[in-house]
Amino acid sequence: MELGLVGLGKMGGNMRERICRAGHTVIGYDRNPDLADVHSLRELVDSLQAPRVVWVMVPAGAATQSTVDELGELLSPGDIVVDGGNSRWTDDEKHGAELAAKGIGFVDCGVSGGVWGLENGYALMYGGDKEHVAVVQPIFDALKPEGDFGAVHAGKIGAGHFAKMVHNGIEYAMMQAYAEGWELLEKVDSVTDVREVFRSWQEGTVIRSWLLDLAVNALDEDEHLQQLRGFAQDSGEGRWTVEAAIDNAVPLPAITASLFARFASRQDDSPQMKMIAALRNQFGGHAVEKK
């Protein structure tokens, strides 16, 4: 299958590599000419055979909106746009309607996997009409992890990014729980090897997880996280999750508290936020602030 891919950064570049390894052809465009196969969206569209599929991997908000607007002018009826960035689900509904008016299909796809996705595969949550999803399915199959799980057609347009948003909200709360436990263990004199306590939990316990494995990786690199500043950003999806909970009267105390804890990290050098920062760096390659 032939795919146009817009955005070849940290995620998009690795996704291109994994898709190509599965035998598909990817023509990529990026504002950085050193990464790009073509030098404009028009050239990208002209290089693809109809019906075209163009996957967008650019920052949410204005960058995605301008890219969708331009593609709407360049593509033809029967073509499909996939938004694989971290867009808000309400934007998906808007983009889907705008493109549908021109006969262009739209699929939204939440992508999880970070810097590990190239080798391990990406967890995918996508929304859209069945006929549009079916066209893109070979690309979904190339990106997903091996096995029966790791990808889902979550529902209508917007469902993919909504599911990914909730996934990230849960991730916030899980990271916060590990961070709080780590800080408490560090405070107690009787526990002399916190890192090995965390390592022991990797097998046979109900709290074992990939995040726990990454926490151990971080502690192996810096046993007491002394090289990190206790500061953690939020990507926006945690805020959207809490806002959606308010809109739907669904109580989310753990996720909400974990979001507010990140806000607290910007006021003081929080020990808990050292672990959050370390975990975000481990699974997603997110920048950390050194002391």
LOVEX-866409 format. One record per residue (C-alpha): x, z, y. Coordinates in Angstrom, 2 decimals. Last residue first. Layout:
REM residues N
R;c1;c3;c2
R;X;Z;Y
...
//
This chain:
REM residues 291
R;c1;c3;c2
R;19.70;37.97;20.33
R;18.65;34.79;18.61
R;15.27;33.18;19.21
R;13.84;31.32;16.24
R;12.77;27.68;16.10
R;10.24;26.61;13.51
R;11.69;25.10;10.34
R;8.29;25.34;8.72
R;8.63;27.58;5.70
R;11.78;29.54;6.49
R;11.61;29.44;10.29
R;8.03;30.71;10.29
R;9.08;33.45;7.84
R;11.99;34.58;10.04
R;9.81;34.68;13.17
R;7.18;36.76;11.35
R;9.92;39.07;10.01
R;11.39;39.58;13.48
R;7.85;40.01;14.73
R;7.47;43.23;12.76
R;10.50;44.73;14.54
R;8.88;44.03;17.95
R;11.25;43.34;20.84
R;8.59;44.10;23.45
R;5.98;42.24;25.50
R;6.03;38.85;23.82
R;5.64;40.44;20.41
R;2.32;41.93;21.51
R;0.83;38.42;21.66
R;1.95;37.94;18.09
R;0.22;41.17;17.14
R;-2.96;39.83;18.76
R;-2.97;36.95;16.28
R;-2.43;39.30;13.34
R;-5.27;41.52;14.56
R;-7.65;38.56;14.69
R;-6.71;37.46;11.17
R;-7.25;40.97;9.78
R;-10.48;41.66;11.69
R;-12.21;38.35;10.94
R;-15.94;39.13;11.26
R;-18.11;35.97;11.15
R;-20.58;35.60;14.04
R;-20.35;31.78;13.92
R;-19.06;31.25;17.47
R;-16.92;34.38;17.22
R;-15.39;33.20;13.96
R;-14.76;29.77;15.49
R;-12.91;31.43;18.39
R;-10.82;33.48;15.94
R;-9.87;30.36;14.00
R;-9.12;28.45;17.21
R;-6.74;31.20;18.32
R;-4.95;31.11;14.96
R;-4.76;27.33;15.22
R;-2.96;27.49;18.55
R;0.63;27.23;17.31
R;1.40;30.90;17.87
R;4.86;32.01;19.00
R;6.78;34.90;17.50
R;9.23;37.27;19.21
R;11.11;40.14;17.59
R;14.58;38.74;18.39
R;16.56;37.78;15.35
R;20.16;38.53;14.36
R;19.31;42.02;13.12
R;16.91;40.72;10.49
R;17.85;43.73;8.29
R;19.30;41.73;5.41
R;20.05;38.55;7.36
R;20.32;35.48;5.08
R;19.18;37.31;1.94
R;16.41;38.88;4.03
R;15.15;35.43;5.04
R;15.16;34.20;1.45
R;13.30;37.36;0.39
R;10.65;36.64;3.03
R;10.46;33.06;1.74
R;9.70;34.30;-1.76
R;7.03;36.60;-0.31
R;5.51;33.63;1.51
R;5.49;31.71;-1.78
R;3.40;34.51;-3.26
R;3.58;37.80;-5.16
R;1.05;40.34;-3.91
R;-0.61;40.99;-7.30
R;2.69;42.00;-8.82
R;4.40;40.75;-11.98
R;7.33;38.93;-10.39
R;8.29;38.47;-6.75
R;7.66;42.13;-5.99
R;11.14;43.10;-7.14
R;12.63;40.94;-4.39
R;10.77;42.88;-1.71
R;12.11;46.15;-3.12
R;15.53;44.53;-3.33
R;15.46;43.76;0.40
R;14.32;47.27;1.24
R;17.37;48.86;-0.36
R;17.76;52.54;0.54
R;14.15;53.71;0.55
R;14.40;57.49;1.06
R;15.19;57.09;4.76
R;11.80;55.55;5.56
R;11.75;53.27;8.62
R;12.83;50.07;6.82
R;9.97;50.46;4.33
R;7.49;50.74;7.20
R;8.90;47.63;8.88
R;8.71;45.59;5.66
R;5.12;46.64;5.02
R;4.11;45.60;8.53
R;5.87;42.24;8.18
R;4.33;41.51;4.77
R;0.86;42.25;6.15
R;1.49;40.16;9.27
R;2.59;37.19;7.18
R;-0.61;37.40;5.15
R;-2.78;37.64;8.28
R;-1.21;34.62;9.97
R;-1.42;32.60;6.72
R;-5.14;33.35;6.55
R;-5.52;31.91;10.04
R;-3.42;28.93;9.01
R;-5.74;28.17;6.10
R;-8.73;28.56;8.44
R;-7.24;25.90;10.72
R;-6.44;23.68;7.73
R;-10.10;23.85;6.65
R;-11.25;22.98;10.19
R;-8.70;20.14;10.32
R;-10.08;18.62;7.16
R;-13.72;19.27;7.97
R;-13.55;17.44;11.30
R;-15.10;14.23;9.97
R;-17.31;15.17;7.03
R;-16.30;17.07;3.92
R;-13.26;18.83;2.46
R;-11.83;15.89;0.52
R;-9.22;18.04;-1.17
R;-5.51;17.95;-1.98
R;-3.08;20.47;-3.49
R;-4.41;20.68;-7.02
R;-4.37;18.66;-10.25
R;-0.62;18.27;-10.63
R;2.23;17.02;-8.48
R;2.10;18.05;-4.83
R;0.26;15.76;-2.39
R;1.97;13.04;-0.33
R;1.76;10.08;-2.71
R;-1.80;10.87;-3.76
R;-2.90;11.12;-0.11
R;-1.27;7.74;0.50
R;-3.11;6.18;-2.46
R;-6.36;7.80;-1.20
R;-6.34;6.09;2.23
R;-8.90;3.44;1.22
R;-10.98;5.99;-0.71
R;-11.06;8.31;2.32
R;-12.61;5.51;4.38
R;-15.31;4.83;1.80
R;-16.05;8.53;1.37
R;-16.65;9.08;5.08
R;-14.37;11.63;6.73
R;-12.51;14.88;6.25
R;-9.13;15.69;4.77
R;-7.30;18.78;3.51
R;-3.80;18.04;2.22
R;-1.16;20.33;0.71
R;2.13;18.48;1.08
R;4.61;17.79;-1.71
R;7.43;19.90;-3.10
R;10.42;17.70;-2.20
R;9.39;16.27;1.15
R;6.98;19.14;1.84
R;9.61;21.86;2.10
R;10.15;21.42;5.86
R;6.51;22.22;6.53
R;4.07;22.02;3.65
R;0.60;21.92;5.12
R;-1.26;18.85;6.40
R;-4.80;18.88;7.79
R;-6.22;15.39;7.64
R;-8.81;13.74;9.86
R;-10.16;10.36;8.79
R;-11.46;7.68;11.18
R;-12.87;4.22;10.60
R;-12.87;1.47;13.22
R;-16.05;-0.49;13.94
R;-15.60;-0.19;17.70
R;-18.30;2.44;18.19
R;-16.84;4.15;15.12
R;-13.60;4.64;17.04
R;-15.18;6.69;19.81
R;-17.39;8.62;17.38
R;-14.47;9.56;15.15
R;-12.33;10.55;18.12
R;-15.00;12.90;19.45
R;-15.68;14.49;16.07
R;-11.95;14.86;15.51
R;-11.55;16.59;18.88
R;-14.00;19.25;17.70
R;-11.80;19.79;14.66
R;-8.83;20.80;16.81
R;-5.81;18.62;16.17
R;-2.84;19.80;14.13
R;-1.55;16.35;13.25
R;-2.63;14.12;10.37
R;-5.03;11.97;12.38
R;-5.86;8.97;10.17
R;-7.01;5.74;11.86
R;-8.75;3.06;9.79
R;-9.19;-0.72;10.22
R;-12.49;-2.41;9.35
R;-13.18;-3.53;12.90
R;-9.90;-4.35;14.62
R;-7.06;-2.25;16.04
R;-5.41;-2.61;19.45
R;-7.92;-1.05;21.86
R;-8.82;1.87;19.62
R;-5.12;2.29;18.88
R;-4.54;2.93;22.57
R;-7.29;5.56;22.78
R;-6.14;7.22;19.55
R;-2.59;7.47;20.90
R;-3.78;8.80;24.27
R;-5.93;11.45;22.58
R;-3.16;12.49;20.18
R;-0.68;13.02;23.01
R;-3.28;14.77;25.20
R;-4.29;17.33;22.59
R;-2.49;17.83;19.32
R;1.16;16.80;18.97
R;1.85;13.52;17.14
R;1.48;12.50;13.49
R;-0.95;9.54;13.55
R;-1.56;7.54;10.36
R;-2.49;3.87;10.85
R;-4.37;2.04;8.09
R;-4.86;-1.70;8.57
R;-7.37;-4.08;7.02
R;-5.56;-6.23;7.87
R;-1.82;-6.74;7.42
R;0.45;-4.57;9.51
R;3.22;-5.80;11.81
R;0.84;-6.61;14.69
R;-0.39;-2.99;14.68
R;3.16;-1.65;14.91
R;4.13;-4.16;17.60
R;1.12;-3.05;19.64
R;2.02;0.59;19.07
R;5.43;-0.11;20.53
R;9.10;-0.31;19.53
R;9.03;-1.00;15.82
R;10.97;0.53;12.94
R;11.42;3.76;14.88
R;13.80;6.69;14.45
R;16.58;5.64;16.85
R;13.93;4.31;19.25
R;12.68;7.87;19.93
R;9.10;7.31;21.09
R;8.25;6.88;17.43
R;6.76;4.03;15.41
R;6.98;3.66;11.66
R;6.20;0.89;9.21
R;5.71;2.45;5.79
R;5.58;0.45;2.55
R;4.44;2.24;-0.59
R;6.44;2.82;-3.76
R;6.04;6.58;-4.21
R;9.49;7.12;-2.69
R;8.20;5.35;0.41
R;5.43;7.95;0.82
R;7.93;10.79;0.42
R;10.31;9.31;3.02
R;7.54;8.66;5.54
R;6.32;12.24;5.08
R;9.81;13.51;5.79
R;9.92;11.59;9.07
R;6.42;12.64;10.05
R;7.06;16.35;9.60
R;10.27;16.82;11.58
R;9.68;13.84;13.85
R;8.55;10.34;12.92
R;5.36;10.04;14.98
R;3.04;7.06;14.42
R;2.93;5.84;10.82
R;1.58;2.42;9.87
R;0.84;2.16;6.19
R;1.08;-0.63;3.59
R;0.00;0.00;0.00
//
